[in-house]
Amino acid sequence: MIIDFHTHTFPEKIALRTLEHLAGKSQSRFFTGGTAEELALSMKKAGIDCSVNLPVMTTPQQADKVNDSLLRAMPELEKKGILTFGGMHPDYENVRGKLRELKEGGMKGIKLHPAYQRTDIDDPKMLRIIEAASELDLIVITHAGLDIGIPEHNFADVKMLLHVIDSLKPPKFVLAHMGGWDGWTDVENYIAGAPVWLDTAFSIGRIDPFREGDRPLRSDNLKEEDFIRLCRKHGCSRILFATDSPWAEQSDYVERFMNMPFSAAEREAILGGNAYKLMNMREKGKTDACN
């Protein structure tokens, strides 16, 4: 089973407009139109069984509007092989109540994005969310490191992430982008081996510009040998295969990963085994890869 632990979808009415706006900020290309239907087609092409959709709450009001919409959409999304997490905003008031709703509704985790929420990951408002989610046995995945579209401040640098890990010891804490986008030397020195999971989203391969002449913050992510070394230093049992679709081509990511010199056991764990265990998934059904 191949599980893509980090993807994004948007409502059809706003998907393309949203992607064009974000691509303009980051100057990097998107590879699908951002809808659940297009993600499902991308998954089929790539041979991916299940993708995890991660919503980003940019206002506290979305913690109700978007989460409630996703709870209603869960059955149809799962038929497409898409398992959705919820999201939380640091300025939302009834954090525990809403997280309990998500848990009771069948969601397995939540996404935080400090950069788009303009709040450092170790801010007390973020810490209360992580603590409450952990008490409910929810997975917490956070953007880690710089955001390519918001390079003026790192809202989730290694020092902040270590503060969260040391103070809360969250049992199901996932750091996206191999622990800290564009700060992988510090990740390798200070986070590798910590009791957290790292996802591989938007961390390997070239970064294609949105338009000809655009210049993303970086043109390349981790080199293959650096990626493999970081995986093994952290422990391949805590690495989660992820692409960041639509910001990466799923089929290219799968092919690139399959060609890396991992052992069969390492490859199986990273591609899906680790996520399967973390999310307490059941055996794959005939019509539903994300049961």
N, C-alpha and C positions, 0 to 999 in steps of 0.2 A: 504493500500500500504506500502511495506517495501522498503526503499531506503538505500543502502549502500553508504554513502557519501565519502568513502575513499578507493579506490582500485588502483591497478597498473597492467598494461599489457605492454608487450614488443613485438616487431616484432618476428615472429616465428623463424627466422634464428638465433637470438641472445638470445632468452628468457631464455633457460635453462642455457646457459653459464653465462649470467648476474646474474641469481639467485644463481647459485653455487658460483660465486665470492662474491656476497653480503652476502650470508650465511656464507661463510668462514670468513668474517670480523666480522660479528655479532655473529657467533656461534649459530644462531637460525634457526629453521626449516622453510621451505616454504611448502605450502599445495597444490598448483597447479603448472603446468608448466609455468605459467606466460603469456599465450597467451589469446587473447580475446575469442577464442573458449572454452578454459578451464574455464575461468571466467564464461561464459554463462552456462556451465554445473554445476558449483558450485552454481550459483544463483538458478538454477532450483531445485537442491537438497535442498537448504536452504529455498526455498519459497520467494526469494528476487525478487522484480519486476524490480528494476532499480539499477544499480551500476554506480558510478561516477569514471571515470578513471582519475588519476592524474599523468601526466608526470613530470619527474624531469630533468631539463636542467643542465647538468654538464659542458657544455662549451657554450660560447656565440653563436657559430655557430649553435648549436642545436635549437636556438630560431627561426631560419628559417627552417632548415631541418625537425625537428620533428613536429613543429607546422603546417607546410604546409602539411605534410603527414597526420596528424590527421584531418585537415580540409577536406582533400579529403576522408578520411575514415569515416567521421561522419555518413553518411546515412546507411552504412552497420553495423556500431557499434550500432546504435540506433535500428536496426532491432533485434539485440541480447539483447536489453535492457540495453545497455551501453551508457551512456552520457559522453562524454569526455570534460575535461577542457583543456586549453592550459598551457603553462609554460613560464617563463621568467628568464633570467640570468642577474645578476647585472652588468656584463661587456658588455652587448649588447648595441649598440649605439642608434638605432632608436626605443626606447621603445614605445613611443606614437604611432608611425606609425604601429608597429606590433600589439600592443594591439587593435588598431582600426580595423585592419584586422580580428583579432579573434572575436571581437564583431560583426562586419558586417557579418562574416561567421556563426554566430549563437551560438558561445560558450558563456557560462554563467559565466565563471570564469577562474582564473589561479592559478597555484601552485607555491610556492616558497619553497626551501629547503636550508636554510642557511648553514647547516652542509656540505652537498655535494657541495655547492657552495662556501664554505670556506669564508663566509661573514656574519658578525653579522646582525641580523634582523633589528637593528636600525642604521645600516650604511647608510650614505646619498644615496648610490647607491640603496639600498633596499627601502628607503623611497620614492625615486622618482618613483619607480615602483608602490608601493602601492598607492601613490597619483594619478598617472596617471590612474591606473586601477579603482580607486574609482570614478574619474571624468567621466569615461565611464560606471559607474554603473555595473562594473564587480565584482564578488565575488573574494576575495583574501583569499586563504587558505595557511597557512604556517605550516611547521613542527615546533613544539614547544617543548622546553626542549632538553635534551640530545638525541643524536642518539646512539642507542645501538651498532652500528658498529664504531662510532667515539667518544669514551668517553673522549678523552683528552681535549676537550673544548666544552662548551655549547654555541652554536652560537645563541640560542634563549631562554635565561633564562627569568625569570619573570620580572626582572628589565628592560631588553631591550624591552620586550613586552609592559610593561607599558609606556615606552618612546614613542613607536609607537602609542599606543592608545591615550595617552594624547596629543601628538603633531599633529597627523593627524586626529584623530577621524574618522577612516575609517568606512563607514556605513555597509559594508558587509565583515567583517573581521572574519575569522574562524581560531581558534587555534587547531591544531590537537593534538591527544593524551591527551585529557582532559586538555588542556591548558598548558601542560609542562611535557613531559615524565620524570619520576623519580624525579619530583620536586613538587608533588601534595600538599604537606603541604603549600608551598608558594603560589601555585595557589589558594588554599582554603582561605588563609589569605588575599591575595592581588588582585586577579583577579576575584574571584567568585562575580557575580553581575554586572561586567563591561559590557558595551554594545558591546559584542562580542559573537560569537558562539563557543562552544567547541565540537569537535567530539570525539567519543568514541574509535577510532582506536587504536589497540594494547595497551589497557589500563586495560583490565580485563582478568583474567584467568592466567593459567600457560604459561610460555615461554619454549617451547620444544627445546632441543638442536638440532643442525643440524646433528651431528654425536654422537654416543655413546662416552661419555667421554668429550665432549665439555662443556664449562661452559660459558653460556651467562652472560652478566653483571648483570642481575637479573634472578631469577628463577620464580618469580611471579610478576604480576602487582598489581593494586589496589585490596584490599579485597572488597568483595561485599558490606559490610556495609559502607566502606569509599567511594566507587563509588556512592552509592545511596545518601549519605549525600552531596557529592560534586555536584551531579546533582541538588538536591533540593536547595542547598544554591545558586548556580548560577542561577537557574530557569530552570525548565524542558522545557520551551518554547524556550530555546536557546541551547539545546543539540541535536546533530545530530548523529544518529546511524551510525556507521562506523566500519569496521573490519581491514583494512589494508591488505586485501587479495592481494597477496598470502601468507602474513606473519601471517595470522590467518585463521582458518577454518570457513567459513561463517556459515555453518549449526550449528556448535558448538556455535558460537557467538549468533545466533538467539535464540537457545534453552536456553543458559545461561541467556540471557536478559529476555526472556519470563517467566522464573522461578523466576525472582526478584519481590519483593513485591511493584511494582509500581501500581498506580491506572490505570484504563482503559484509562482515559484521558491522563495521563502522558505517558503511553506506546504508545498510538496512536501518540502523538506529537513527541516523540523521534524517533520512528521507521520510520516515514516518513512524518508526517504532517509538521514538522518544515522545513525540506528540501524542501518539495513541495512548501511552501510559499516563502522561501528564493530564490528559483530558478524560481519563477513565472511560474510553470508548469501548463499545461492545463489538462483537464480530460483525464484519461488513455484511449488510443485508443485500437482497437481490436488487432492490430499487433505491436504496439509500446508503450512500457511502459514508455519511456522517452520523450514523445512528449511535 
